[in-house]
Amino acid sequence: MRTLNLSAIALALLAAPLPAAPLPLARQATATPKPDPHKIEKIADNAYCIFGEGGNIGLLVTVHHAILIDDQFGPLVPGLLKVVKSVTDKPIKYLINTHHHGDHVGGNIALEKQVQAIVAHTNVRHRMEMEQAKLEPAKRGGLPEITFGDRDPKVRSVLAINLDGTEIHLAHFGAGHTDGDVLVGIPGTHVMHMGDIFFNGLTPYIDLSSGGSLAGMIVNIDAVLAFLPEDSKIIPGHGPVGGKKDVIRARDFLKAVQKHVADNPAKTGKELDASFDHKTWSDVHDLAPFLSWDKFFDLAAGRALKP
C-alpha cells in the first residue's frame, strides 16, 4: 500500500471402552500429544501470516530483526516460536497488539522477555491492566510498554516505526471492534494486518462492552479503503488472507446489516435474523463458535448480550 498521509489520517472425543486387562508394557502409551496448530503462509517477500488457534498472527522480517503482530494464547507460544524460526533466526524486536482480547494478546507474558518492546494503543494497555487487576500478581504481565493514541477513542492517531529501512504504520481510526483497535500497514509490501476490524468470510464479533460498535467497524473499514491499493494483501483478525475485494465485501455486509437494523428498530435479534437476506450474504455466514445469529443482530443493534 502507498505510504499513509499522516496529516490526513490523524476477533469431545468419545471415550473408548477400557480394555478388560492392562495392556502389556510394550503397548502402553501416554496420550497422543496434540499436534501444533500453527501454519504459516508467505504473503510478500518479508511478510507472513501465521494461523493457529485464535487470532491470526503477522510476521514481518527486516534486515536484522523480526516483528510479530499479535500472539494468540500463552500455551501456544513454543509452537509459535518454532514456526517463526522456520523462516528466520532474526530476533523479534517488537510485538504489536491489534487490540486487547486474549486470543490476540494471550502470549504477551510468555514473549515479553524475548522482545524489546510490546506496542499497542493506549486503550489496549488500559483494558489489560483492568483485566489483570483481578488476577494474582504472579499471573500478571505482558503489558504494552510503548503506547500511542488518546484514551478518547474518537481521537485518530498514527505511529510510524522505521526499522532497518522498513517502514511500518500503526493507525487508530476510532473505536470499531473495540476502543483500542490498531491497523498495521507495511507500505513497501502492500500488506496490512487489520486485526478484528476485518473478519474474512466470517460474521464478526462486536465487543460493545469494550467500546465497539457496528457503525465504528464500518467507519474503520471505510477509512482503510480510502487509501488501500488494489493489490494489497490483508491479514484479517480471523479467516484466510484476503485482498481489497474481500474487505469491500465485508464492509458491504456490515452496511446491509446496519440498514436492516435501522429499518426494523423494534425487532429482537431473533426477529432480525429471521427477516434478514441471508442468501445474498452466504459467503460471510460462517459464525464464530460462541456467536449465534440472534446474538450477532443484538450486538449490531447495540444491545449488550445477557450473561
Secondary structure, DSSP 8 states (H G I E B T S, - for coil): -----TTT-----------SS---GGG-----------EEEEEETTEEEEESSSS-EEEEE-SS-EEEE----GGGHHHHHHHHHTT--S-EEEEE-SS--HHHHTTHHHHTTTSSEEEEEHHHHHHHHHHHTTS-GGG-----SEEES-SSTTS-EEEEEEETTEEEEEEE-S-SSSTT--EEEEGGGTEEE-GGG-BTTEE----GGGT--HHHHHHHHHHHHTT--TT-EEE-SBSS-B-HHHHHHHHHHHHHHHHHHHH-TT--HHHHHHHS-TGGGGGG-EE-TT--HHHHHHHHTT-----
